Amino acid sequence: MKKQLLDKAFVAMNNAYAIYSNYHVGSCVLLKDGTTFLGANIENASFGATNCAERSAIYSAYSNGYRKEDIQALAIVSDGYRIAAPCGICRQVLSELIGQDTPIYLSNGKEELETTIAELLPMQFNEGDVKHD
């Protein structure tokens, strides 16, 4: 499963629109029913409007009616020198939208790492922090 997920993420990476950074990222989210959604980073001259590959894939799954409990695994790949790790914004999004122990596979084509959002973002800011009595 891990290899197929990483392979699909590398295919998605080909769709990246990275005209400013030339840093291409692809992602693939696997759902428990076998459905996959791909994501690629899409840059914008207003850098705050740029969307990362993993958010693209997760948002696609959510836009199609899937939720946290449906997600089996996530792969994030890049063409960078180091393994593609989610940025801070993506870590925050993933901390809410995927399970804490959902496998996250990271690769740059040379190295691979398996982790979870719980490992990537300890002491998460979450729904418990914004609820009022």
Backbone as CSV, one residue per row, in Angstrom:
resi,resn,N_x,N_y,N_z,CA_x,CA_y,CA_z,C_x,C_y,C_z
1,MET,0.820,-1.186,0.000,0.000,0.000,0.000,0.871,1.260,0.000
2,LYS,1.909,1.292,0.851,2.751,2.483,0.955,3.373,2.840,-0.388
3,LYS,3.916,1.865,-1.090,4.569,2.127,-2.378,3.573,2.677,-3.394
4,GLN,2.378,2.096,-3.473,1.375,2.569,-4.421,0.951,4.001,-4.095
5,LEU,0.837,4.304,-2.827,0.448,5.648,-2.402,1.537,6.662,-2.743
6,LEU,2.780,6.319,-2.471,3.892,7.198,-2.827,3.979,7.376,-4.343
7,ASP,3.797,6.290,-5.104,3.829,6.386,-6.573,2.768,7.354,-7.084
8,LYS,1.563,7.272,-6.542,0.489,8.178,-6.965,0.820,9.622,-6.588
9,ALA,1.445,9.811,-5.441,1.833,11.163,-5.032,2.881,11.731,-5.986
10,PHE,3.806,10.884,-6.443,4.794,11.360,-7.424,4.121,11.714,-8.749
11,VAL,3.088,10.983,-9.144,2.321,11.338,-10.346,1.656,12.699,-10.139
12,ALA,1.062,12.893,-8.973,0.416,14.171,-8.670,1.421,15.314,-8.701
13,MET,2.646,15.055,-8.297,3.688,16.085,-8.277,3.893,16.684,-9.665
14,ASN,3.651,15.894,-10.704,3.792,16.394,-12.080,2.801,17.497,-12.394
15,ASN,1.747,17.619,-11.603,0.736,18.655,-11.816,1.007,19.923,-11.017
16,ALA,2.099,19.955,-10.273,2.411,21.126,-9.458,2.575,22.362,-10.343
17,TYR,2.106,23.484,-9.820,2.271,24.787,-10.472,3.190,25.580,-9.567
18,ALA,4.501,25.436,-9.803,5.515,25.985,-8.905,6.430,26.942,-9.660
19,ILE,5.837,27.956,-10.270,6.620,28.847,-11.130,7.519,29.807,-10.346
20,TYR,7.294,29.966,-9.065,8.126,30.866,-8.266,9.223,30.119,-7.530
21,SER,8.868,29.045,-6.860,9.845,28.313,-6.056,10.548,27.205,-6.830
22,ASN,9.917,26.728,-7.879,10.405,25.566,-8.630,10.558,24.347,-7.696
23,TYR,9.761,24.324,-6.637,9.742,23.217,-5.669,8.412,22.502,-5.854
24,HIS,8.455,21.320,-6.414,7.251,20.575,-6.788,6.898,19.558,-5.709
25,VAL,5.630,19.580,-5.305,5.161,18.675,-4.257,3.888,17.989,-4.746
26,GLY,3.775,16.705,-4.447,2.570,15.943,-4.757,2.105,15.223,-3.512
27,SER,0.824,14.922,-3.475,0.258,14.240,-2.320,-0.851,13.305,-2.784
28,CYS,-1.074,12.270,-2.009,-2.173,11.348,-2.267,-2.736,10.900,-0.932
29,VAL,-4.041,11.041,-0.784,-4.707,10.566,0.422,-5.477,9.307,0.056
30,LEU,-5.315,8.267,0.859,-6.004,6.992,0.674,-7.119,6.893,1.692
31,LEU,-8.307,6.594,1.200,-9.464,6.445,2.079,-9.725,4.970,2.327
32,LYS,-10.414,4.667,3.391,-10.636,3.280,3.791,-11.414,2.487,2.767
33,ASP,-12.202,3.166,1.903,-12.939,2.454,0.858,-12.110,2.256,-0.418
34,GLY,-10.824,2.649,-0.379,-9.934,2.472,-1.522,-9.846,3.682,-2.440
35,THR,-10.696,4.665,-2.244,-10.663,5.888,-3.044,-9.392,6.671,-2.717
36,THR,-8.817,7.301,-3.729,-7.672,8.178,-3.513,-7.971,9.551,-4.099
37,PHE,-7.397,10.560,-3.487,-7.451,11.922,-3.992,-6.026,12.437,-4.076
38,LEU,-5.714,13.078,-5.202,-4.385,13.622,-5.430,-4.377,15.107,-5.143
39,GLY,-3.208,15.620,-4.817,-3.027,17.051,-4.623,-1.646,17.452,-5.096
40,ALA,-1.514,18.686,-5.555,-0.237,19.247,-5.961,-0.163,20.666,-5.427
41,ASN,1.058,21.154,-5.202,1.167,22.538,-4.749,0.856,23.469,-5.913
42,ILE,0.098,24.516,-5.601,-0.328,25.507,-6.585,0.089,26.866,-6.044
43,GLU,1.086,27.480,-6.694,1.607,28.751,-6.218,0.854,29.934,-6.818
44,ASN,1.038,31.074,-6.158,0.408,32.311,-6.574,1.376,33.437,-6.227
45,ALA,1.384,34.500,-7.030,2.277,35.629,-6.753,2.015,36.221,-5.371
46,SER,0.800,36.142,-4.901,0.473,36.503,-3.524,0.685,35.229,-2.711
47,PHE,1.878,35.054,-2.182,2.281,33.765,-1.625,1.319,33.210,-0.579
48,GLY,0.615,34.055,0.119,-0.371,33.585,1.086,-1.519,32.833,0.432
49,ALA,-1.716,33.051,-0.862,-2.785,32.363,-1.591,-2.332,31.029,-2.163
50,THR,-1.076,30.680,-1.956,-0.551,29.401,-2.422,-1.179,28.272,-1.607
51,ASN,-1.459,27.137,-2.259,-2.004,25.987,-1.536,-1.055,24.806,-1.687
52,CYS,-0.766,24.163,-0.576,0.150,23.031,-0.562,-0.547,21.756,-1.046
53,ALA,0.246,20.811,-1.487,-0.271,19.564,-2.057,-1.115,18.769,-1.074
54,GLU,-0.638,18.644,0.158,-1.377,17.833,1.123,-2.715,18.460,1.479
55,ARG,-2.777,19.784,1.557,-4.063,20.431,1.799,-4.974,20.262,0.592
56,SER,-4.403,20.338,-0.614,-5.221,20.122,-1.819,-5.871,18.745,-1.795
57,ALA,-5.098,17.720,-1.462,-5.620,16.349,-1.440,-6.662,16.169,-0.329
58,ILE,-6.354,16.642,0.869,-7.288,16.493,1.996,-8.565,17.286,1.740
59,TYR,-8.434,18.508,1.242,-9.621,19.323,0.955,-10.474,18.674,-0.131
60,SER,-9.838,18.017,-1.103,-10.604,17.304,-2.145,-11.421,16.181,-1.526
61,ALA,-10.800,15.438,-0.625,-11.520,14.350,0.041,-12.711,14.905,0.817
62,TYR,-12.491,15.948,1.597,-13.576,16.562,2.370,-14.650,17.142,1.452
63,SER,-14.224,17.745,0.352,-15.191,18.321,-0.598,-16.076,17.260,-1.229
64,ASN,-15.596,16.018,-1.212,-16.364,14.904,-1.764,-17.082,14.107,-0.684
65,GLY,-17.198,14.666,0.514,-18.009,14.061,1.562,-17.280,13.155,2.529
66,TYR,-15.980,12.952,2.355,-15.225,12.105,3.277,-14.809,12.920,4.499
67,ARG,-14.524,12.213,5.583,-14.123,12.861,6.817,-12.948,12.106,7.450
68,LYS,-12.480,12.626,8.560,-11.301,12.112,9.258,-11.316,10.597,9.401
69,GLU,-12.460,10.064,9.820,-12.547,8.619,10.074,-12.447,7.778,8.799
70,ASP,-12.570,8.405,7.625,-12.465,7.700,6.352,-11.029,7.599,5.842
71,ILE,-10.115,8.382,6.413,-8.749,8.481,5.895,-7.884,7.368,6.464
72,GLN,-7.252,6.623,5.565,-6.398,5.505,5.962,-4.929,5.903,6.007
73,ALA,-4.464,6.721,5.045,-3.046,7.106,4.992,-2.893,8.321,4.082
74,LEU,-1.751,8.981,4.203,-1.437,10.158,3.406,0.016,10.069,2.971
75,ALA,0.287,10.373,1.700,1.664,10.429,1.198,1.948,11.849,0.723
76,ILE,3.151,12.328,1.021,3.598,13.651,0.589,5.000,13.479,0.020
77,VAL,5.197,13.916,-1.219,6.492,13.760,-1.881,6.920,15.087,-2.497
78,SER,8.226,15.199,-2.748,8.735,16.398,-3.402,9.957,16.050,-4.243
79,ASP,10.403,17.045,-5.004,11.638,16.892,-5.762,12.788,17.628,-5.075
80,GLY,12.643,17.884,-3.792,13.656,18.606,-3.025,14.793,17.711,-2.574
81,TYR,15.799,18.338,-1.998,16.963,17.604,-1.495,16.646,16.824,-0.228
82,ARG,15.711,17.351,0.554,15.311,16.679,1.784,13.921,16.083,1.617
83,ILE,13.554,15.210,2.526,12.208,14.633,2.535,11.189,15.755,2.656
84,ALA,10.086,15.615,1.946,9.015,16.619,1.986,8.263,16.507,3.294
85,ALA,8.401,17.486,4.150,7.657,17.517,5.405,6.616,18.622,5.325
86,PRO,5.446,18.431,5.904,4.405,19.462,5.834,4.854,20.766,6.501
87,CYS,4.463,21.879,5.901,4.746,23.190,6.489,3.880,23.367,7.740
88,GLY,4.073,24.445,8.448,3.329,24.702,9.684,1.831,24.784,9.476
89,ILE,1.400,25.486,8.421,-0.036,25.592,8.147,-0.615,24.212,7.878
90,CYS,0.077,23.417,7.072,-0.423,22.071,6.762,-0.471,21.194,8.004
91,ARG,0.504,21.317,8.869,0.487,20.526,10.105,-0.753,20.869,10.935
92,GLN,-1.070,22.157,11.014,-2.259,22.563,11.757,-3.522,21.982,11.114
93,VAL,-3.632,22.087,9.790,-4.804,21.554,9.087,-4.895,20.046,9.289
94,LEU,-3.790,19.345,9.093,-3.794,17.890,9.243,-4.137,17.487,10.670
95,SER,-3.727,18.286,11.651,-4.013,17.924,13.041,-5.502,17.868,13.320
96,GLU,-6.285,18.572,12.540,-7.731,18.547,12.725,-8.436,17.613,11.747
97,LEU,-7.883,17.443,10.554,-8.633,16.759,9.495,-8.229,15.315,9.229
98,ILE,-7.165,14.819,9.893,-6.841,13.387,9.793,-6.672,12.851,11.213
99,GLY,-6.706,11.540,11.350,-6.535,10.923,12.657,-5.126,11.121,13.190
100,GLN,-4.992,11.193,14.485,-3.700,11.436,15.122,-2.661,10.365,14.796
101,ASP,-3.117,9.131,14.580,-2.195,8.033,14.296,-2.248,7.576,12.843
102,THR,-2.881,8.367,11.972,-2.929,8.040,10.543,-1.506,8.054,9.987
103,PRO,-1.085,6.993,9.299,0.270,6.994,8.727,0.427,8.101,7.688
104,ILE,1.545,8.814,7.793,1.934,9.819,6.807,3.279,9.369,6.250
105,TYR,3.319,9.134,4.938,4.534,8.689,4.265,5.161,9.887,3.559
106,LEU,6.432,10.164,3.860,7.147,11.293,3.283,8.296,10.773,2.432
107,SER,8.525,11.411,1.266,9.619,10.977,0.405,10.065,12.099,-0.520
108,ASN,11.321,12.021,-0.931,11.834,12.879,-1.995,12.356,12.028,-3.152
109,GLY,11.998,10.768,-3.164,12.442,9.847,-4.204,13.731,9.137,-3.864
110,LYS,14.458,9.639,-2.888,15.711,9.025,-2.453,15.592,8.463,-1.042
111,GLU,14.847,9.176,-0.205,14.639,8.777,1.190,13.150,8.695,1.466
112,GLU,12.794,7.896,2.459,11.403,7.802,2.901,11.349,7.837,4.421
113,LEU,10.241,8.340,4.928,10.019,8.388,6.360,8.536,8.173,6.607
114,GLU,8.205,7.364,7.597,6.821,7.184,8.022,6.643,7.871,9.364
115,THR,5.583,8.670,9.484,5.326,9.415,10.704,3.820,9.563,10.906
116,THR,3.419,10.376,11.860,2.010,10.706,12.097,1.932,12.195,12.411
117,ILE,0.740,12.738,12.370,0.583,14.143,12.726,0.845,14.352,14.216
118,ALA,0.560,13.361,15.036,0.858,13.479,16.467,2.358,13.662,16.695
119,GLU,3.181,12.993,15.879,4.638,13.136,15.994,5.110,14.460,15.389
120,LEU,4.484,14.875,14.285,4.905,16.098,13.595,4.478,17.380,14.305
121,LEU,3.380,17.311,15.085,2.869,18.511,15.729,2.414,18.204,17.155
122,PRO,3.368,18.124,18.087,2.976,17.925,19.482,2.319,19.191,20.033
123,MET,1.541,19.043,21.071,0.847,20.165,21.724,0.000,20.957,20.730
124,GLN,-0.812,20.230,19.977,-1.644,20.835,18.934,-2.677,21.806,19.481
125,PHE,-2.922,22.846,18.726,-4.038,23.755,18.966,-5.230,23.121,18.271
126,ASN,-6.305,22.818,19.020,-7.431,22.097,18.417,-8.763,22.593,18.963
127,GLU,-9.815,21.837,18.665,-11.176,22.257,19.050,-11.311,22.495,20.544
128,GLY,-10.550,21.803,21.351,-10.596,22.002,22.782,-10.126,23.391,23.207
129,ASP,-9.302,24.003,22.372,-8.786,25.339,22.681,-9.766,26.449,22.321
130,VAL,-10.742,26.169,21.481,-11.660,27.225,21.041,-13.066,27.057,21.587
131,LYS,-13.318,25.994,22.321,-14.652,25.785,22.904,-14.815,26.672,24.128
132,HIS,-16.037,27.162,24.278,-16.363,28.004,25.430,-17.416,27.299,26.276
133,ASP,-17.340,27.490,27.574,-18.344,26.901,28.476,-19.606,27.728,28.463
